[in-house]
């Protein structure tokens, strides 16, 4: 099948690889090159690099709503479009270009977690299961009729980055299955009344509120890894907590107080139970173990962490 592929980040790569192996990819549409990394050097997207290595034509529209794009895309004569974490909303005129429609690979069990960050929000909100949904796209945000779904359990300590890696591989398999059965699948309308949203993450979504219970804080730590990171204020400045667990309270103290947690461990009191950081990152420093940070910062039980805002 002649496929036009839309995608940008690493999450899209397994599906692109699967399509390159099983179908004819006539073009790849990805976001414009952007500054990235510490030096903020302009870099191509992971999808662009892979497409160029495979010799596939690459298009990088700043806005697909600009005039002329439906005609440029139609010139590729794709039968179907596949969209995976592209980063722009496709207007109706673009969706209608392929004769067999445009199929999205979405990392949730639609209609739950529509939007840009379904993996992070599923973890932040304490879900124990998510999945992949392929659906026929319409002009709405993840509102089209569903084709195939596959459920995936969420590991109790799994971060958003780790789950994304797993789901990206599942997404490739589900998409290939949808294409193989495209003639026989009966698209299923979504239950819009059951929809929930997963908006793009902002830096402040990672701010920990230490008066919340420890398990809720741990979920936010997991969901904000690798971005934007879960943050509190330590005596020496902002502290990112990359991994943490929850434990029972060992002392009555105001949220944010460092307390002994047994066997030489130190925890942080919360609105319910202890937050037990495992990996942290002080401002402008490398990631380190919690105990290493405490020693270097000369922090002991009785010291305090506070909310950023």
C-alpha positions, -999 to +999 in steps of 0.1 A: +000+000+000+012+035-008+015+053+026+021+090+035+036+091+070+032+120+095+054+119+126+081+137+145+096+122+178+112+089+187+077+076+196+069+075+159+099+056+148+088+020+153+057+026+132+077+042+105+101+013+105+072-012+103+058+007+073+091+009+055+094-029+058+058-038+049+045-010+026+056+017+002+062+050+021+059+077-006+066+106+017+072+117+053+058+148+068+075+160+100+080+192+120+106+218+109+141+215+123+142+231+158+168+240+185+174+212+209+198+201+236+221+222+259+236+242+230+202+248+214+216+238+180+190+234+153+184+197+147+162+175+125+135+154+141+142+117+147+116+109+120+134+132+095+167+115+101+153+080+095+133+090+064+164+106+048+184+075+056+157+054+038+157+078+008+121+088+014+110+124+004+106+146+035+082+176+038+084+200+067+054+224+068+054+252+094+016+251+092-004+225+072-032+251+071-012+273+048-024+274+012-010+248-012-003+219+011-032+197+001-020+199-035+016+192-027+005+161-006-019+149-033+010+148-058+025+119-038-005+097-047-007+080-013-036+056-007-036+062+030-020+085+056-006+073+089-002+099+117+019+092+148+027+121+172+031+146+144+026+177+165+001+196+143-037+193+139-044+182+103-071+203+086-099+186+068-085+194+034-053+175+043-071+146+059-091+140+027-061+138+004-055+100+006-084+081-010-086+056+020-084+083+047-059+092+074-053+068+104-039+080+137-020+058+162-029+072+196-013+062+229-045+057+250-077+038+252-099+063+235-121+081+242-100+085+274-070+108+273-075+127+240-047+152+234-010+157+232+002+139+264-019+108+270+009+087+285+020+113+310-015+121+322-025+084+325+004+079+349-001+112+368-038+103+374-029+068+387-041+046+359-029+010+359-039+003+323-036+022+290-031+011+254-031+020+218-060+031+196-059+034+159-087+055+144-099+072+113-091+109+117-116+137+114-111+174+120-116+170+158-089+163+183-087+125+185-125+122+180-126+099+149-141+064+146-119+037+161-104+008+142-084-014+166-074-011+202-049-030+224-048-028+261-014-024+279-008-026+317+012+002+333+040-010+356+038+002+392+072+020+389+071+028+352+079+063+340+063+081+311+094+077+291+096+039+297+059+034+290+062+054+258+090+031+246+068+001+251+037+017+236+056+028+205+063-008+196+027-019+204+015+010+182+035-002+152+019-037+155-016-024+159-012-001+130+000-029+107-030-049+118-054-021+110-039-017+075-041-054+068-078-055+078-087-021+064-112-035+040-131-055+066-129-034+098-161-017+108-151+017+123-166+022+158-178+056+169-164+069+202-185+075+232-179+113+234-196+115+268-168+093+283-140+114+269-112+128+290-084+152+280-046+150+281-033+184+273+003+192+264+024+193+296+037+226+309+067+230+333+043+238+362+026+205+357+057+190+373+056+211+405+050+189+435+025+200+461+038+184+493+005+186+511-008+159+487-005+122+497+028+105+488+013+080+463-002+109+443+032+127+444+050+095+432+026+093+402+034+128+393+071+121+395+067+091+372+044+109+348+068+139+345+099+118+337+115+126+312+098+160+309+093+184+326+106+167+357+089+169+392+102+198+411+104+211+447+125+238+464+154+226+486+175+250+508+200+253+479+176+259+451+152+240+428+154+202+430+141+178+404+129+144+417+132+118+389+123+086+408+106+081+441+086+056+461+060+061+488+061+048+524+041+050+556+045+081+578+072+076+605+067+109+623+042+137+627+056+168+610+046+194+585+046+184+548+081+189+533+100+180+565+129+155+562+125+127+587+143+094+594+127+065+576+146+036+591+178+018+580+195+052+576+170+063+550+155+098+549+120+106+536+099+137+531+066+141+549+036+148+528-002+151+532-003+114+537+027+090+541+064+096+532+078+105+498+111+085+495+132+101+466+155+077+448+171+098+420+172+136+421+189+165+403+199+197+420+198+229+399+226+229+373+240+196+385+239+160+373+213+133+383+224+116+416+211+093+443+191+109+470+216+100+497+244+115+477+224+147+474+217+149+511+254+144+520+265+171+495+239+195+506+244+187+543+207+181+548+195+159+577+162+152+593+145+184+604+154+203+572+126+213+548+116+211+512+089+234+500+065+238+471+077+260+442+044+278+440 
